[in-house]
Amino acid sequence: MIIELTDEQRQAIQERAPEAVEVIDPRTQLSYMLIAREQYQRLLAGTPEPSLLGSGIPPGILRAQHAYWRDLPQLLSQRKLRGQWVCYHGDDRIGIGSYQALIRECLGRDLPDDTYHLDRIVSRELPPWEPEEVEPLGVHHLADSPQEL
């Protein structure tokens, strides 16, 4: 079954593209999301958005970052896990532990460097694929002499 868009829906999609547009059934109060067919098919296939692929992040790492971001709220809900390292390969969690142990696990599985993501279980505002602005160190943070370096 195909339902044709109203002019209002078409305008909302054009204004919000490539984001999804929320549609609410006033009778049932159920919420639906309108997205382009290509976006829907990519979601089903687990393929990242092309705009993210253009970010320079290898697709394997990007997919692992999405899995980390998906699981982060659940991981943060367990206080004992906060601050620990977690590693993802694709949609799968490799493990939780020390950075060194997780790297050894990835090496032991012979995973290519561009297919997994390690991150800390910490609250964060931006997903790992979003660039973060970092304040440069001022001159006063540098050592006064080469011997101190």
C-alpha positions in Angstrom: 0.0 0.0 0.0 1.3 3.5 -0.9 0.0 6.6 0.7 0.7 9.9 -1.1 2.2 12.8 0.8 0.2 15.9 1.6 1.7 19.3 0.6 2.4 20.0 4.2 4.3 16.7 4.6 6.3 17.3 1.4 7.3 20.8 2.6 8.3 19.5 6.0 10.5 16.8 4.4 12.2 19.3 2.1 12.9 21.6 5.0 14.3 18.9 7.3 16.1 16.7 4.7 18.0 14.5 5.4 16.5 14.3 8.9 13.4 12.2 9.5 10.0 14.0 10.0 7.8 12.9 12.8 4.1 12.4 12.0 1.4 11.8 14.7 -1.9 10.1 14.2 -4.3 12.4 16.0 -6.8 9.6 16.7 -4.3 7.1 18.3 -1.5 9.5 19.3 1.0 7.0 17.7 4.1 8.6 16.3 5.7 7.7 12.9 8.8 8.8 11.2 9.0 9.8 7.5 12.3 9.1 5.9 13.5 8.6 2.4 13.4 5.0 1.0 17.2 5.1 0.6 17.7 6.0 4.3 15.3 3.3 5.3 17.1 0.7 3.3 20.5 1.8 4.7 19.1 1.5 8.2 17.9 -2.1 7.5 21.3 -3.0 6.1 23.2 -1.3 8.9 25.0 0.9 6.5 25.9 4.4 7.8 24.6 7.5 6.1 26.8 8.7 3.2 27.2 12.1 4.9 29.0 10.2 7.7 31.1 8.2 5.3 32.4 11.5 3.9 33.7 12.3 7.4 36.9 10.4 6.8 36.0 7.8 9.4 36.4 4.2 8.1 33.0 2.5 7.7 34.0 -0.3 10.2 34.9 2.1 12.9 31.8 4.2 12.2 29.6 1.1 12.6 31.3 0.2 15.9 30.9 3.8 17.1 27.2 3.6 16.4 27.0 0.4 18.4 28.8 2.1 21.3 26.5 5.1 21.1 23.5 2.8 21.0 24.6 0.9 24.2 26.0 3.9 26.1 22.9 4.7 28.1 22.6 1.1 29.3 26.3 0.9 30.1 26.1 4.2 32.1 23.2 2.9 34.1 25.6 0.4 35.7 27.8 2.5 38.1 30.5 -0.2 38.3 31.2 0.2 34.6 31.6 4.0 34.5 35.1 5.0 33.5 36.1 1.6 32.2 37.0 0.9 28.6 34.6 -0.8 26.1 35.4 -2.1 22.7 33.0 -2.7 19.7 33.6 -4.5 16.4 30.7 -3.8 14.1 27.5 -4.2 16.1 29.1 -6.5 18.6 30.7 -5.7 21.9 34.1 -7.3 22.2 34.4 -6.6 25.9 34.8 -4.2 28.8 38.0 -3.8 30.7 41.4 -2.1 30.5 42.5 -0.5 27.3 45.5 -2.9 27.1 43.4 -6.0 27.6 40.9 -4.9 24.9 43.7 -4.1 22.4 45.2 -7.6 23.1 41.8 -9.1 22.4 41.4 -7.3 19.1 45.0 -8.3 18.1 44.2 -11.9 19.2 41.2 -11.9 17.0 43.3 -10.5 14.1 40.9 -7.5 13.7 42.0 -4.9 11.2 42.6 -1.5 12.9 39.9 0.2 10.9 37.1 -2.2 12.1 36.8 -1.6 15.8 36.3 1.3 18.3 37.5 1.6 21.9 36.0 4.2 24.1 35.5 5.0 27.8 32.1 4.5 29.4 31.5 8.1 30.3 28.7 10.5 29.8 29.1 12.6 26.7 27.1 15.1 24.8 28.3 14.3 21.3 28.5 10.9 19.6 32.1 9.8 18.9 31.8 10.4 15.1 31.0 14.1 15.7 34.1 16.4 15.8 34.8 18.0 19.1 36.4 21.4 19.6 39.6 21.1 21.7 41.1 24.1 23.3 44.8 24.5 22.2 47.3 24.5 25.0 48.6 28.0 25.7 52.3 28.8 25.6 52.3 28.8 29.4 51.7 25.1 29.4 54.9 24.3 27.6 58.1 23.5 29.4 60.5 26.4 29.9 63.5 24.5 28.5 64.1 21.5 26.2 65.5 19.6 29.2 62.1 19.6 30.8 60.5 18.0 27.8 
